[in-house]
Amino acid sequence: MPVDPSALRAQLDAGLAAMPAEIGQALDPTARDRLIQYLRLLGRWNQAYNLTAVRDPREQVSRHLLDSLAVLPWVRRGPVLDLGTGAGLPGIPLALARPGLRFTLLDSNGKKTRFVRQAVLELGLEQVEVIQIRLEAYQPERKFATIVARALASLQELYLSALGLATDDGRLLALKGRLAKEELAALVACQSADPMLADAARATGATSAPGARLSEPRIHPLVVPGVDGERTLIEVPLGGSIHGYDKNHRHR
């Protein structure tokens, strides 16, 4: 569905104005133009490769760009790993907003990583690398301070995958919907009940000592203009095991 790029840019500007000020301030006019350029490129490739089920560019502004950028206030340290980036989300919007951080965008799907490489090239994102590999086979030379994932897997699966990829003070940022609290509670319960899961952090070397406490898992409600339904960020520090989580996100 062709849409005037200027109309998309106006929609983007209006959406950013309704979000926390830090997000809009991180995106200068050139970066905003590149976000629209990314959507136009996605639209062309999507006709042949079915990269996203969201085909209306106006929906893509909200459900892809603004949804990805909602996590930006928590993306402050690099390097950053985007697990299961798909068509480059949230990695490409975040990289445009954080040009001083290095990003790795990871996915096992060849057609999607080919598109993402082309987008990175056309957008001039020199601080971004794109890797096609299955997550379980990925063994990076460096570990990541920030690991983000959007609509990829359960929180438990993400947590176990991220442990071995994170620095000692690294964090997992998982974008979720209305079941975020249930997913976090399930992770805590499973870790308490399953010794293998409880020991996973120590097995990866991410835990400094047996029984080391996770500083504090948190749930952050997100404001995403134009997106119906609840959007939530689960922030999980990866330097230790999860203990003492309650519904108020405090240690017992």
C-alpha positions as CSV (number, residue, x, y, z in Angstrom):
1,M,0.0,0.0,0.0
2,P,1.8,3.1,-1.2
3,V,1.9,5.9,1.4
4,D,3.5,9.4,1.0
5,P,6.8,9.3,2.9
6,S,6.1,12.7,4.3
7,A,2.9,11.4,5.8
8,L,4.9,8.6,7.4
9,R,7.4,11.0,8.7
10,A,4.7,13.2,10.2
11,Q,3.2,10.1,11.9
12,L,6.6,9.1,13.2
13,D,7.2,12.6,14.6
14,A,3.8,12.7,16.3
15,G,4.4,9.3,17.8
16,L,7.8,10.2,19.2
17,A,6.4,13.4,20.6
18,A,3.9,11.3,22.7
19,M,6.7,9.0,24.0
20,P,9.3,9.8,26.8
21,A,11.3,12.8,25.7
22,E,14.6,10.9,25.7
23,I,13.5,8.9,22.8
24,G,12.7,11.8,20.5
25,Q,15.8,13.7,21.6
26,A,18.0,10.7,20.5
27,L,16.7,10.9,16.9
28,D,17.8,14.0,14.9
29,P,16.0,14.8,11.6
30,T,18.5,12.7,9.6
31,A,18.0,9.6,11.8
32,R,14.2,10.0,11.5
33,D,14.5,10.2,7.7
34,R,16.5,7.0,7.8
35,L,13.8,5.3,9.8
36,I,11.4,6.1,7.0
37,Q,14.0,5.0,4.4
38,Y,14.2,1.7,6.3
39,L,10.4,1.2,6.1
40,R,10.4,1.9,2.4
41,L,13.1,-0.6,1.8
42,L,11.3,-3.1,4.0
43,G,8.1,-2.6,1.9
44,R,10.0,-3.3,-1.4
45,W,11.6,-6.5,0.0
46,N,8.4,-7.6,1.7
47,Q,6.6,-7.9,-1.6
48,A,8.9,-10.8,-2.6
49,Y,10.2,-12.3,0.7
50,N,7.4,-11.9,3.2
51,L,9.6,-10.5,5.9
52,T,6.8,-9.2,8.1
53,A,3.0,-9.8,8.3
54,V,2.5,-6.1,8.9
55,R,2.2,-4.7,5.4
56,D,0.6,-1.3,5.9
57,P,3.4,1.3,6.3
58,R,1.3,3.3,8.7
59,E,1.0,0.3,11.0
60,Q,4.7,-0.4,10.6
61,V,5.5,3.1,12.0
62,S,3.7,2.1,15.2
63,R,4.1,-1.6,15.5
64,H,7.7,-1.7,14.2
65,L,9.5,1.6,14.7
66,L,7.8,3.1,17.8
67,D,7.5,-0.3,19.4
68,S,11.2,-1.0,18.9
69,L,12.2,2.5,20.1
70,A,10.1,2.2,23.3
71,V,13.0,0.2,24.9
72,L,15.6,2.9,24.1
73,P,15.9,4.4,27.6
74,W,17.2,1.1,28.8
75,V,19.8,0.7,26.0
76,R,22.7,2.7,27.3
77,R,25.7,0.3,27.2
78,G,27.2,-1.7,24.5
79,P,27.9,-3.9,22.8
80,V,24.3,-4.7,22.1
81,L,23.0,-8.0,20.8
82,D,19.6,-8.3,19.1
83,L,18.5,-11.9,19.4
84,G,16.3,-13.1,16.6
85,T,16.3,-9.7,14.8
86,G,14.0,-10.9,12.0
87,A,13.7,-7.9,9.7
88,G,16.1,-5.9,11.9
89,L,13.8,-5.2,14.8
90,P,14.4,-3.7,17.3
91,G,18.1,-3.5,16.3
92,I,18.0,-1.1,13.4
93,P,15.8,1.5,15.0
94,L,17.9,1.3,18.2
95,A,21.2,1.6,16.2
96,L,19.9,4.7,14.5
97,A,19.1,6.2,17.9
98,R,22.4,5.0,19.5
99,P,25.1,5.6,16.9
100,G,27.8,5.5,19.6
101,L,27.1,1.8,20.5
102,R,28.1,-1.3,18.6
103,F,25.3,-3.7,17.6
104,T,25.2,-7.3,16.5
105,L,21.9,-8.4,14.8
106,L,21.5,-12.2,15.0
107,D,19.1,-14.4,13.1
108,S,19.1,-17.9,11.5
109,N,16.8,-17.0,8.6
110,G,18.8,-16.4,5.4
111,K,16.4,-14.2,3.6
112,K,15.9,-12.0,6.6
113,T,19.6,-11.5,7.3
114,R,20.2,-10.7,3.6
115,F,17.6,-7.9,3.9
116,V,19.1,-6.7,7.1
117,R,22.6,-6.5,5.6
118,Q,21.2,-4.5,2.7
119,A,19.4,-2.2,5.1
120,V,22.5,-1.7,7.2
121,L,24.5,-0.9,4.1
122,E,21.9,1.6,2.7
123,L,21.4,3.3,6.1
124,G,25.2,3.7,6.6
125,L,25.1,1.9,10.0
126,E,28.8,1.1,10.2
127,Q,28.6,0.1,13.9
128,V,26.2,-2.7,13.1
129,E,27.2,-6.3,12.1
130,V,24.7,-8.9,10.9
131,I,25.2,-12.6,11.6
132,Q,23.2,-15.5,10.2
133,I,23.5,-18.4,12.6
134,R,21.4,-20.5,14.9
135,L,21.4,-19.1,18.4
136,E,22.6,-22.4,20.0
137,A,25.7,-22.4,17.7
138,Y,26.7,-18.8,18.3
139,Q,30.0,-18.4,20.2
140,P,31.0,-14.7,20.0
141,E,34.5,-13.6,20.8
142,R,33.2,-10.8,23.0
143,K,30.2,-10.8,25.4
144,F,27.4,-8.3,25.4
145,A,26.4,-5.7,28.0
146,T,22.9,-5.4,26.6
147,I,20.8,-8.2,25.0
148,V,17.5,-7.4,23.5
149,A,14.8,-9.6,22.1
150,R,11.4,-8.9,20.6
151,A,8.7,-11.5,20.1
152,L,11.2,-14.3,19.9
153,A,10.7,-16.9,22.6
154,S,9.5,-17.5,26.2
155,L,11.3,-15.5,28.9
156,Q,12.8,-18.7,30.3
157,E,14.3,-19.6,26.9
158,L,15.6,-16.1,26.4
159,Y,17.2,-16.1,29.9
160,L,19.0,-19.3,29.4
161,S,20.2,-18.3,25.9
162,A,21.4,-14.9,27.1
163,L,23.4,-16.1,30.1
164,G,26.3,-17.4,28.2
165,L,26.4,-14.3,25.9
166,A,26.4,-11.6,28.5
167,T,29.0,-9.8,30.4
168,D,29.1,-10.2,34.2
169,D,27.0,-7.0,34.6
170,G,24.9,-7.6,31.4
171,R,21.2,-7.3,31.1
172,L,18.4,-9.0,29.1
173,L,15.7,-6.7,27.8
174,A,12.7,-8.7,26.6
175,L,9.8,-6.9,24.9
176,K,6.6,-8.6,25.9
177,G,2.8,-8.2,25.9
178,R,0.2,-8.5,28.6
179,L,1.6,-11.8,30.0
180,A,4.9,-10.3,31.1
181,K,4.3,-10.7,34.8
182,E,3.2,-14.3,34.3
183,E,6.3,-15.1,32.3
184,L,8.7,-13.6,34.9
185,A,6.9,-15.5,37.7
186,A,7.2,-18.7,35.7
187,L,10.9,-18.2,35.2
188,V,11.4,-17.7,38.9
189,A,9.3,-20.7,39.9
190,C,11.0,-22.9,37.3
191,Q,14.4,-21.9,38.5
192,S,13.4,-22.6,42.1
193,A,12.0,-26.0,41.2
194,D,14.6,-27.2,38.7
195,P,18.2,-27.6,39.9
196,M,19.4,-27.7,36.3
197,L,17.9,-24.3,35.6
198,A,19.0,-22.9,38.9
199,D,22.6,-24.0,38.1
200,A,22.5,-22.6,34.5
201,A,24.0,-19.3,35.4
202,R,26.9,-20.9,37.2
203,A,27.5,-23.3,34.3
204,T,27.8,-20.5,31.9
205,G,30.3,-18.7,34.1
206,A,28.0,-15.7,34.4
207,T,27.5,-16.1,38.2
208,S,30.2,-14.8,40.4
209,A,29.5,-17.4,43.2
210,P,27.0,-20.1,44.1
211,G,23.8,-18.5,45.1
212,A,24.7,-15.1,43.9
213,R,21.6,-12.9,43.8
214,L,20.2,-11.3,40.8
215,S,20.2,-7.6,41.7
216,E,16.5,-7.1,40.7
217,P,14.3,-8.2,37.8
218,R,11.9,-5.4,36.8
219,I,8.8,-5.0,34.7
220,H,8.4,-1.6,32.9
221,P,5.2,-0.6,31.2
222,L,5.8,0.9,27.8
223,V,4.0,3.7,26.0
224,V,3.7,2.9,22.2
225,P,1.4,5.3,20.4
226,G,-0.8,3.5,17.9
227,V,-0.3,0.0,19.3
228,D,-3.4,-1.6,20.8
229,G,-2.8,-3.8,23.8
230,E,-0.3,-3.9,26.6
231,R,3.4,-3.6,25.8
232,T,5.9,-4.3,28.5
233,L,9.6,-4.6,29.0
234,I,11.1,-7.2,31.3
235,E,14.6,-6.2,32.4
236,V,16.6,-9.1,33.8
237,P,20.2,-8.6,35.0
238,L,22.3,-11.6,34.0
239,G,25.1,-11.6,36.5
240,G,23.5,-14.1,38.9
241,S,20.6,-16.4,39.7
242,I,17.1,-15.1,40.2
243,H,16.0,-15.3,43.9
244,G,13.4,-13.5,46.0
245,Y,11.2,-12.1,43.2
246,D,7.7,-11.1,44.2
247,K,4.8,-9.3,42.5
248,N,6.2,-6.0,43.5
249,H,9.6,-6.8,41.9
250,R,11.4,-6.7,45.2
251,H,13.6,-9.2,47.1
252,R,11.9,-11.0,49.9
